[in-house]
Amino acid sequence: MKYIMLSYGTQADWDAGAEYAQAHPDEQFGPADGFAHQLIATGEFVYAAGLSDPTHTQWVTPSEGGSVVTDGPYAEAKEHLMSFGIVDVGGNERALEIAGQMSGVFGRVEVRPLEGGGVDDV
């Protein structure tokens, strides 16, 4: 079953992560480097990525006769989606175990089964 793991943070969190990445260029996955390599070794890792600075966000909204593009995250948003990872595991219990380990690095982690990934097992 495939699950997506979403981590959120503030602009300050993103800035701290960018500083960390500059100080540790040898770590492919930043502070989660060792943890990610463990998932690669077990075959549970599918994909992970950090997102660019939240100030580069653009929203595309339908409107009459087309769409409207708005730059930047909403000002009232305190947290932004910062990174995500996809794992392929035996079930919900293992997904939550991995999310628990991830939360030690990223704080709160949202866990969702991917459609078509055996959601009946959740």
Legacy VTK file of the C-alpha trace (Angstrom):
# vtk DataFile Version 3.0
C-alpha trace
ASCII
DATASET POLYDATA
POINTS 122 float
0.000 0.000 0.000
1.280 3.430 -0.865
0.985 6.346 1.518
1.918 9.980 1.172
3.528 11.684 4.142
3.091 15.464 4.198
5.017 17.821 6.452
4.103 21.417 7.101
5.996 24.341 8.552
6.321 28.077 8.727
8.481 30.359 6.623
11.003 30.310 9.499
11.092 26.496 9.318
11.736 26.668 5.575
14.525 29.219 6.101
16.137 27.008 8.775
15.938 24.012 6.430
17.589 25.976 3.622
20.424 26.980 5.984
20.815 23.348 7.076
21.007 22.200 3.446
23.784 24.712 2.731
25.741 23.562 5.787
25.280 19.844 4.926
25.478 19.557 1.114
26.395 15.857 1.333
22.984 14.931 2.805
20.580 14.178 -0.036
17.512 14.295 2.240
18.658 16.917 4.755
17.980 16.128 8.418
16.066 12.995 7.380
19.003 11.602 5.389
19.733 8.585 7.612
16.062 7.796 8.020
15.430 7.993 4.252
18.326 5.651 3.542
16.852 3.116 6.001
13.578 3.164 4.021
15.521 2.766 0.773
17.288 -0.260 2.248
13.973 -1.894 3.269
12.426 -1.184 -0.149
9.673 0.972 1.381
10.901 4.273 -0.051
9.165 5.433 -3.233
9.894 9.167 -3.510
10.475 12.263 -1.389
11.023 15.937 -2.089
11.143 19.241 -0.334
9.229 22.086 -1.887
10.708 25.439 -2.840
10.344 28.562 -0.723
6.633 29.179 -0.008
6.987 32.683 -1.466
7.181 31.021 -4.914
3.649 29.623 -4.521
1.111 30.415 -7.217
-2.612 29.716 -7.075
-4.639 29.171 -10.244
-8.355 29.756 -9.709
-11.104 29.266 -12.273
-13.008 32.369 -13.245
-15.534 33.290 -15.877
-13.785 33.061 -19.219
-10.537 31.519 -17.990
-8.475 31.450 -14.838
-6.772 33.866 -12.481
-3.198 33.419 -11.257
-2.338 34.770 -7.818
1.279 34.898 -6.645
2.473 33.941 -3.192
0.911 31.987 -0.353
-2.117 33.413 1.359
-0.947 35.980 3.914
-3.111 34.492 6.672
-1.569 31.042 6.265
0.755 30.287 9.173
1.890 26.901 7.886
2.715 25.773 4.385
3.288 22.383 2.817
7.070 22.014 3.043
7.871 18.487 1.903
6.347 15.158 1.054
7.346 11.545 0.755
5.720 8.424 -0.595
6.242 5.017 0.969
5.054 1.582 -0.084
4.384 -0.450 3.053
2.429 -3.447 4.284
-0.375 -1.445 5.880
-1.584 1.489 7.901
0.207 0.435 11.083
3.613 0.534 9.354
2.769 3.870 7.688
1.993 5.359 11.106
5.213 3.910 12.528
7.220 5.617 9.769
5.293 8.873 10.264
6.122 8.699 13.962
9.816 8.526 13.128
9.451 11.320 10.578
7.733 13.553 13.122
10.966 13.576 15.119
12.536 15.464 12.200
9.615 17.356 10.657
7.151 17.867 13.507
3.558 16.985 12.740
3.175 14.666 9.720
-0.035 14.099 7.772
-0.496 10.512 6.548
-2.857 9.574 3.721
-3.274 6.390 1.709
-3.005 6.987 -2.018
-6.042 6.122 -4.112
-5.644 2.798 -5.836
-3.091 1.779 -3.232
-5.233 -0.696 -1.321
-7.195 1.749 0.814
-9.464 -1.083 1.993
-6.655 -2.186 4.307
-6.747 1.070 6.301
LINES 1 123
122 0 1 2 3 4 5 6 7 8 9 10 11 12 13 14 15 16 17 18 19 20 21 22 23 24 25 26 27 28 29 30 31 32 33 34 35 36 37 38 39 40 41 42 43 44 45 46 47 48 49 50 51 52 53 54 55 56 57 58 59 60 61 62 63 64 65 66 67 68 69 70 71 72 73 74 75 76 77 78 79 80 81 82 83 84 85 86 87 88 89 90 91 92 93 94 95 96 97 98 99 100 101 102 103 104 105 106 107 108 109 110 111 112 113 114 115 116 117 118 119 120 121
